[in-house]
């Protein structure tokens, strides 16, 4: 698996575009936060006026206005915090949703080979945990970073104005914070990336154990699977503990520095008051303002940690965004958008090689499927039959040559038009955690009940009506509530219902018993009339569907003809059919 590496901070900066639609909310949020901080800072200055003015000079009439002013500032601070949090909650949730929608859409655009190479747990952790980490920083860490810098600067300026030498000493005591933060950030970055990758691996392992639970139980490998899980979970635990230890020591140091500052201020402030370099009210205001530096400094631990986690999460998310789709849709043309496809499918000297492979799977495939004709493709395991079928809906693109639909290279057709014209059913039937009806109408959501029933009948899938809630019965994740043969028949009904001009079937009856296969084959004879079909098959009963049989061998079409012709003229085909009749799938 190849990752595009970026520096984490740069990665976080590159996601700033997702904040632009919410810049008004973010601006109001920051203004509310700044106003709140300003009110908080003004209160100590008001306290100084009360002590040095109203109390020192006995001007009691000033106590009430000053008291009301203090209450007003407190109310302003509370109101601004409420507004900030209200806007913040909505804005950051929208930001997370926007990035998640964009990520999901990008994953849908990426070629099937990308999903073959990436672990599903890694993709899942990026689309959930990593985006939540970015949301938390955008909602809290980012605003605290900006506001705390402003608050720290403003307070230091006010301290210097109250007493220049005491203010400068206070600022100087905080200088060790910067190198400590830089050292922490470097170490925390490594641990943050490590634990996020480990969590993705753990998610993959858990998902595989859940989907493969029948195999684990049947083979009695539960303890071994648990041991592997324990190893991975322990790795996550150890990294998390190391992270917590680093963060704990950093926070402890950040707690120590402000407390040391307060001690220095108490001692030196007393000296300043005794020498009349600072008034009593000024001393109270100085200490109160200095206390307001405690939170900005202590919050640095949270801000740097959450910021580094968000930056690492952004880096991981951008590894997906930076992967460019290899199969791109052509601009819309008039070819398929103004009239339905006729279904003339042609393979012209098609070659295909998997990325990184030494030898091509397909070398020079030449095959012509006239409209309405059925061609059955057969050959030994590994001969490239399934690969050839994937080229038709452009789940993969040819390495050489071309696939043509109605005389047009399919790479020049919009993907939406192409895939509306091509229906597919694969040997490994993929169903979704939804009702039978939703799965069958996935490619034709506007289909009527009568059309759904006809497709189910043709696919010998009327068993769906006998399920507890009929067609509205949910069939579980990946359709695991059904048998393998039932899943294949539901998937076949889905392909039939889409009414494509070209139907691509990859050994769609392999999980059916002989009698059910015979009934489905008879129904397919009627359905395939007028539809161009390319069918991978091994059994003689399924081969009977063919107008023409093509034998794939050595990356080329080695022979074509009818079933009877090939039995007499092609020894390889005769051996394939003989082995199939013996129950051996080749």
C-alpha positions in Angstrom: 0.0 0.0 0.0 1.5 3.3 -1.0 0.8 6.4 1.1 1.4 10.0 0.1 3.3 11.5 3.0 2.9 15.1 4.1 4.0 16.9 7.1 1.0 16.8 9.5 0.7 20.6 10.0 0.8 21.1 6.2 -1.9 18.4 5.9 -4.2 20.2 8.4 -3.6 23.5 6.5 -4.7 21.8 3.2 -8.1 21.0 4.7 -8.8 24.7 5.3 -10.9 24.8 2.2 -13.6 22.9 4.0 -13.9 25.8 6.5 -14.6 28.4 3.9 -18.4 27.7 3.6 -18.6 28.3 7.3 -16.4 31.4 7.5 -19.3 33.6 8.7 -20.1 31.3 11.6 -16.4 30.9 12.4 -15.9 34.7 12.3 -18.9 35.3 14.7 -17.6 32.5 16.9 -14.1 34.1 17.2 -15.6 37.6 17.8 -17.8 36.2 20.6 -14.7 34.5 22.1 -12.6 37.6 21.8 -15.4 39.7 23.4 -15.7 37.2 26.2 -11.9 37.3 26.9 -12.0 41.1 26.8 -14.7 41.2 29.4 -12.8 38.7 31.5 -9.6 40.8 31.3 -11.5 44.0 32.1 -12.8 42.7 35.5 -9.4 42.9 37.3 -8.9 46.5 36.0 -12.3 47.3 37.4 -11.3 45.7 40.7 -8.2 48.1 40.8 -10.5 51.1 40.3 -12.7 49.9 43.2 -9.7 49.4 45.6 -7.6 52.4 44.6 -10.6 54.7 44.0 -13.8 54.0 45.8 -12.4 52.3 48.8 -9.1 54.2 49.2 -10.8 57.6 49.0 -14.0 56.6 50.7 -16.1 57.4 47.6 -18.9 55.0 48.4 -21.2 56.4 45.8 -18.9 54.8 43.2 -19.3 51.3 44.6 -22.7 50.8 43.1 -21.8 51.8 39.5 -18.6 49.8 39.7 -20.4 46.8 41.1 -23.0 47.0 38.4 -20.3 47.3 35.8 -18.6 44.2 37.2 -21.9 42.3 37.0 -22.4 43.6 33.4 -19.0 42.4 32.4 -19.7 39.0 33.9 -23.0 38.8 32.1 -21.3 39.8 28.8 -18.7 37.1 29.3 -21.3 34.4 30.0 -23.5 35.5 27.0 -20.5 35.5 24.6 -19.5 32.1 25.8 -23.0 30.8 25.2 -23.1 32.2 21.7 -19.7 30.9 20.9 -20.6 27.3 22.0 -23.9 27.4 20.2 -22.4 28.5 16.9 -19.4 26.2 17.4 -21.4 23.1 17.9 -23.3 23.6 14.6 -20.4 24.8 12.6 -17.9 22.0 13.4 -20.5 19.3 13.0 -21.2 20.7 9.5 -17.5 20.8 8.8 -17.1 17.2 9.8 -20.1 16.2 7.6 -18.7 18.1 4.6 -15.4 16.4 4.8 -17.0 13.0 5.4 -19.3 13.5 2.4 -16.4 14.5 0.2 -14.3 11.5 1.4 -17.1 9.1 0.7 -17.7 10.5 -2.8 -14.0 10.3 -3.5 -13.9 6.6 -2.3 -16.7 5.9 -4.8 -14.7 7.5 -7.6 -11.6 5.4 -6.9 -11.1 2.2 -8.9 -11.8 -1.2 -7.5 -8.1 -2.0 -7.3 -7.7 0.7 -4.7 -10.2 -1.0 -2.4 -8.5 -4.3 -3.0 -5.2 -2.9 -1.8 -6.4 -1.0 1.3 -7.6 -2.6 4.5 -11.2 -1.8 5.2 -10.4 -1.1 8.8 -7.9 1.6 7.7 -10.5 3.3 5.5 -13.1 3.0 8.3 -10.9 4.6 10.9 -10.1 7.5 8.6 -13.8 8.1 7.8 -14.8 8.0 11.4 -12.2 8.4 14.1 -9.9 10.6 12.2 -12.7 13.0 11.0 -13.9 13.2 14.6 -10.4 14.1 15.7 -10.3 16.9 13.1 -13.8 18.1 14.3 -12.7 18.3 17.9 -9.7 20.4 17.0 -11.7 22.7 14.7 -14.3 23.2 17.4 -12.1 23.6 20.5 -8.3 23.4 19.9 -8.2 25.9 17.0 -10.3 28.6 18.8 -8.4 28.1 22.1 -5.1 28.4 20.2 -6.0 31.8 18.7 -7.9 33.1 21.8 -5.2 32.0 24.3 -2.4 33.6 22.2 -4.4 36.9 22.2 -5.3 36.6 25.9 -1.7 35.9 26.8 -0.4 38.8 24.8 -3.0 41.2 26.1 -2.4 40.2 29.7 1.4 40.5 29.5 0.9 44.0 28.0 -1.4 45.0 30.8 1.0 43.6 33.4 3.9 45.7 31.9 1.7 48.8 32.0 0.9 48.1 35.7 4.5 47.7 36.6 7.1 47.4 33.8 9.8 45.5 35.6 7.4 43.1 37.4 5.6 42.5 34.1 8.8 41.7 32.2 9.9 39.3 34.9 6.6 37.6 34.7 6.9 37.3 30.9 10.5 36.0 31.2 9.5 33.2 33.6 7.2 31.8 30.8 10.0 31.7 28.2 10.9 28.0 28.9 7.5 27.0 27.7 8.3 27.4 24.0 11.3 24.9 23.8 9.4 22.5 26.0 6.4 22.7 23.6 8.6 22.1 20.5 10.3 19.1 22.0 6.9 17.6 23.1 5.4 18.2 19.7 8.1 16.2 17.9 7.7 13.2 20.2 3.9 13.3 20.3 3.6 13.5 16.5 5.3 10.1 16.2 3.2 8.5 18.8 0.0 10.0 17.5 0.5 8.6 14.0 1.5 5.2 15.4 -1.6 4.8 17.5 -3.9 5.9 14.7 -2.4 3.4 12.3 -2.6 0.7 14.9 -6.2 1.4 15.6 -6.9 1.1 11.8 -5.2 -2.3 11.8 -7.2 -3.4 14.9 -10.4 -2.3 13.2 -9.5 -4.4 10.2 -8.8 -7.4 12.4 -12.1 -7.1 14.3 -14.1 -6.7 11.0 -12.4 -9.8 9.5 -13.2 -11.8 12.7 -16.8 -10.7 12.5 -17.3 -11.5 8.9 -15.4 -14.7 9.1 -16.9 -16.0 12.3 -18.3 -19.1 10.7 -14.9 -20.1 9.4 -13.3 -19.4 12.8 -15.9 -21.5 14.6 -15.9 -24.3 12.1 -12.1 -24.7 12.2 -11.9 -24.2 15.9 -9.5 -21.2 15.6 -11.2 -18.9 18.0 -8.3 -19.0 20.5 -5.8 -18.2 17.8 -7.9 -15.3 16.5 -8.3 -14.0 20.0 -4.5 -14.2 20.5 -3.9 -12.2 17.3 -6.4 -9.7 18.5 -4.7 -9.5 21.9 -1.3 -8.8 20.3 -2.8 -6.0 18.2 -4.8 -4.6 21.1 -1.8 -4.7 23.3 0.2 -2.7 20.8 -2.5 0.0 20.8 -2.6 -0.1 24.6 1.2 0.3 25.0 1.3 3.2 22.5 -1.7 4.9 24.3 0.1 4.5 27.6 3.3 5.9 26.2 1.3 8.8 24.8 -0.5 9.4 28.1 2.9 9.3 30.0 4.4 11.9 27.6 1.3 14.1 27.9 1.1 13.7 31.7 4.7 14.8 32.1 4.2 17.8 29.8 1.1 18.9 31.6 2.8 18.6 34.9 5.6 20.9 33.7 3.0 23.4 32.4 1.2 23.3 35.7 4.5 24.0 37.5 5.4 27.1 35.5 2.3 29.3 36.2 2.4 28.3 39.9 6.1 29.4 40.0 5.1 32.7 38.4 2.4 33.3 41.0 5.0 32.7 43.8 7.4 35.2 42.1 4.6 37.8 41.8 3.6 37.5 45.4 7.1 38.1 46.6 8.1 40.8 44.2 4.7 42.4 44.2 4.9 42.8 48.0 8.3 44.6 47.5 6.8 46.8 44.8 3.8 47.8 47.0 6.1 48.5 50.0 8.2 50.8 47.8 5.1 52.5 46.4 6.0 51.3 42.9 2.6 49.5 42.7 -0.7 50.4 44.4 -2.6 47.9 46.5 -5.4 47.8 43.9 -2.7 47.4 41.2 -1.2 44.5 43.2 -4.7 42.8 43.3 -5.2 43.4 39.6 -1.7 42.2 38.8 -2.2 38.9 40.6 -5.7 38.5 39.2 -4.4 39.1 35.7 -1.5 36.7 36.2 -3.9 34.0 37.3 -5.6 34.5 33.9 -2.3 33.3 32.4 -2.6 29.9 34.1 -5.3 28.6 31.8 -3.7 29.7 28.5 -0.4 28.0 29.5 -2.0 24.9 30.9 -4.3 24.6 27.9 -1.2 24.4 25.7 -0.9 20.8 26.5 -4.4 20.1 25.3 -4.1 22.4 22.3 -0.8 20.9 21.1 -1.9 17.3 21.7 -5.3 17.8 19.9 -3.7 19.8 17.2 -1.0 17.2 16.5 -3.7 14.4 16.6 -5.8 16.5 14.2 -2.8 17.1 11.9 -2.0 13.4 11.8 -5.6 12.6 11.2 -5.6 15.1 8.3 -2.5 13.5 6.9 -4.2 10.1 7.0 -7.4 11.5 5.3 -5.3 13.3 2.6 -3.6 10.0 1.8 -7.0 9.0 0.4 -7.8 12.4 -1.2 -4.4 12.5 -2.8 -5.0 9.1 -4.6 -6.2 10.0 -8.0 -8.9 8.0 -9.7 -7.5 5.9 -12.5 -10.8 5.3 -14.2 -12.3 8.7 -15.2 -15.7 9.4 -16.8 -15.6 11.0 -20.2 -17.5 14.1 -20.9 -21.2 13.5 -21.8 -21.7 12.7 -25.5 -24.7 12.1 -27.6 -23.8 8.4 -28.0 -25.8 6.8 -25.2 -27.6 9.9 -23.7 -30.1 10.3 -26.6 -30.8 6.7 -27.4 -30.5 3.3 -25.6 -27.5 1.2 -26.3 -28.1 -1.6 -28.9 -25.6 -3.9 -27.1 -23.0 -4.6 -29.7 -20.0 -5.5 -27.6 -16.5 -6.0 -29.1 -13.1 -6.8 -27.7 -10.3 -5.6 -30.0 -6.9 -7.0 -29.2 -7.5 -6.4 -25.5 -4.6 -6.8 -23.1 -4.5 -6.4 -19.3 -1.8 -6.6 -16.7 -2.2 -6.0 -13.0 -0.1 -3.2 -11.5 3.2 -4.7 -10.3 2.7 -8.0 -12.1 5.4 -9.5 -14.3 3.1 -11.0 -16.9 -0.2 -9.9 -18.4 -3.4 -11.8 -17.7 -4.9 -11.0 -21.1 -2.7 -10.6 -24.1 -4.6 -10.3 -27.3 -8.3 -11.0 -26.8 -10.4 -10.6 -29.9 -14.1 -11.3 -29.4 -17.3 -10.0 -31.1 -20.7 -10.2 -29.4 -23.5 -9.1 -31.9 -26.6 -7.5 -30.3 -28.9 -10.0 -28.7 -26.4 -12.8 -28.7 -25.1 -14.8 -25.7 -21.4 -15.7 -25.5 -20.3 -18.1 -22.8 -16.7 -17.7 -21.7 -14.9 -20.7 -20.3 -11.4 -21.7 -19.5 -9.2 -23.0 -16.7 -8.9 -21.2 -13.4 -6.6 -18.2 -13.7 -7.1 -17.8 -17.4 -8.5 -14.3 -16.9 -12.3 -14.8 -17.4 -13.4 -12.7 -14.5 -10.8 -10.0 -15.4 -12.2 -9.8 -18.9 -15.7 -9.3 -17.5 -14.6 -6.5 -15.3 -13.3 -4.6 -18.3 -16.9 -4.2 -19.7 -18.3 -1.9 -16.9 -14.8 -0.4 -16.5 -14.2 -1.8 -13.0 -10.7 -2.0 -14.5 -9.3 -0.4 -17.7 -7.6 -2.3 -20.5 -3.8 -2.0 -20.7 -3.9 -2.3 -24.4 -6.5 -2.6 -27.1 -10.1 -1.4 -26.6 -13.5 -2.6 -25.6 -16.2 -1.1 -27.8 -20.0 -0.7 -27.2 -22.0 0.0 -30.3 -18.8 0.9 -32.1 -17.6 3.4 -29.4 -14.6 2.9 -27.1 -16.2 2.6 -23.7 -13.5 4.9 -22.3 -15.1 7.7 -24.3 -18.5 7.1 -22.7 -19.7 8.8 -19.5 -19.4 6.2 -16.7 -23.1 6.7 -15.7 -24.3 5.9 -19.2 -22.0 2.9 -19.6 -23.0 1.3 -16.3 -26.6 2.0 -17.0 -26.2 0.0 -20.2 -24.2 -2.9 -18.6 -25.7 -5.1 -15.9 -23.5 -7.4 -13.7 -23.9 -10.4 -11.5 -20.8 -11.9 -9.9 -20.0 -15.3 -8.4 -19.4 -13.7 -5.0 -22.8 -12.1 -4.7 -22.6 -8.8 -2.8 -25.8 -7.8 -1.0 -26.3 -4.9 1.4 -27.7 -4.7 4.9 -31.2 -3.8 3.7 -34.4 -5.5 2.7 -34.7 -7.9 -0.1 -36.7 -5.3 -2.1 -34.0 -2.6 -1.6 -31.3 -5.1 -2.8 -33.3 -6.2 -5.9 -34.2 -2.7 -6.9 -30.7 -1.3 -6.2 -30.1 -0.7 -10.0 -33.7 0.1 -10.8 -35.3 2.1 -7.9 -38.4 3.0 -9.9 -39.3 -0.6 -10.7 -42.9 -1.7 -10.1 -43.9 -4.6 -7.8 -44.8 -6.6 -11.0 -41.4 -6.0 -12.4 -39.7 -7.0 -9.2 -41.8 -10.2 -9.0 -40.9 -11.1 -12.6 -37.2 -10.6 -11.9 -37.4 -12.8 -8.8 -39.3 -15.4 -10.6 -36.8 -15.5 -13.5 -33.9 -15.9 -11.0 -35.8 -18.6 -9.1 -35.8 -16.3 -6.0 -39.5 -16.5 -5.1 -38.3 -17.8 -1.7 -38.1 -14.1 -0.8 -41.9 -14.0 -0.5 -41.7 -16.7 2.2 -39.3 -14.8 4.5 -40.8 -13.5 7.7 -41.6 -10.1 6.3 -41.6 -11.0 2.6 -39.7 -8.6 0.4 -39.3 -6.2 3.3 -37.2 -8.7 5.3 -33.8 -7.3 6.1 -31.2 -9.9 5.2 -28.3 -8.7 7.4 -24.8 -7.5 6.6 -23.6 -8.8 3.2 -26.9 -10.9 3.1 -25.5 -13.4 5.6 -29.0 -14.3 6.7 -29.4 -16.1 3.3 -27.6 -19.1 1.9 -24.9 -18.8 -0.8 -27.3 -19.9 -3.5 -30.1 -17.6 -2.2 -27.6 -14.6 -2.3 -26.7 -15.5 -5.9 -30.3 -15.6 -7.0 -31.1 -12.2 -5.4 -28.0 -10.7 -7.1 -29.1 -12.3 -10.4 -32.6 -10.8 -10.0 -31.0 -7.4 -9.4 -29.1 -7.6 -12.6 -32.1 -8.8 -14.6 -34.3 -6.0 -13.2 -31.9 -3.3 -14.3 -32.9 -4.3 -18.0 -29.4 -3.6 -19.4 -28.4 -3.7 -23.0 -25.4 -5.9 -22.0 -25.6 -8.4 -19.3 -22.3 -9.6 -17.7 -22.6 -12.8 -15.6 -19.6 -14.2 -13.8 -20.5 -17.8 -13.0 -23.8 -16.7 -11.5 -25.1 -20.2 -10.9 -22.1 -21.8 -9.2 -23.8 -22.0 -5.8 -27.0 -23.6 -7.1 -28.0 -27.2 -7.0 -28.5 -29.0 -10.4 -32.3 -28.8 -10.3 -32.4 -25.1 -9.4 -29.7 -24.3 -12.0 -31.8 -26.0 -14.6 -34.9 -23.9 -13.8 -32.8 -20.7 -13.8 -31.2 -21.6 -17.1 -34.6 -22.1 -18.7 -35.7 -18.7 -17.4 -32.5 -17.0 -18.6 -33.1 -18.4 -22.1 -36.2 -16.2 -22.3 -34.7 -13.2 -20.5 -31.5 -13.1 -22.6 -33.5 -13.0 -25.8 -32.7 -9.6 -27.2 -30.0 -8.9 -24.6 -26.3 -9.2 -25.4 -24.8 -11.4 -22.7 -21.3 -12.4 -21.7 -21.4 -15.3 -19.3 -18.6 -17.1 -17.5 -19.6 -20.7 -17.0 -18.2 -24.1 -16.2 -21.1 -26.5 -16.3 -22.5 -27.9 -19.5 -26.0 -27.0 -18.5 -25.1 -23.3 -18.3 -23.1 -23.5 -21.5 -26.4 -24.5 -23.1 -27.3 -20.8 -22.8 -24.7 -19.9 -25.4 -25.1 -18.9 -29.0 -21.3 -19.1 -29.1 -18.7 -20.5 -26.7 -15.3 -18.9 -26.3 -12.4 -20.7 -24.7 -9.9 -18.4 -23.0 -6.4 -19.8 -22.7 -3.0 -18.2 -22.4 -4.5 -14.7 -22.3 -6.2 -15.1 -25.7 -9.4 -16.6 -27.1 -8.0 -20.0 -28.2 -11.2 -21.3 -29.8 -14.8 -20.3 -30.5 -17.8 -22.2 -31.7 -20.9 -24.0 -30.5 -20.8 -26.4 -27.6 -21.0 -29.4 -29.9 -18.4 -28.1 -32.3 -15.8 -27.4 -29.5 -16.3 -30.8 -28.0 -15.0 -32.3 -31.2 -12.4 -29.8 -32.2 -10.9 -28.4 -29.0 -9.4 -31.0 -26.5 -9.0 -28.3 -23.8 -12.7 -27.5 -23.9 -13.6 -31.2 -23.9 -11.4 -31.7 -20.8 -13.0 -28.7 -19.1 -16.5 -30.0 -19.7 -15.5 -33.5 -18.6 -14.0 -32.3 -15.4 -17.1 -30.2 -14.7 -19.4 -33.1 -15.2 -17.3 -35.0 -12.7 -17.9 -32.2 -10.1 -14.5 -30.7 -10.4 -14.4 -26.9 -10.9 -11.4 -26.0 -13.1 
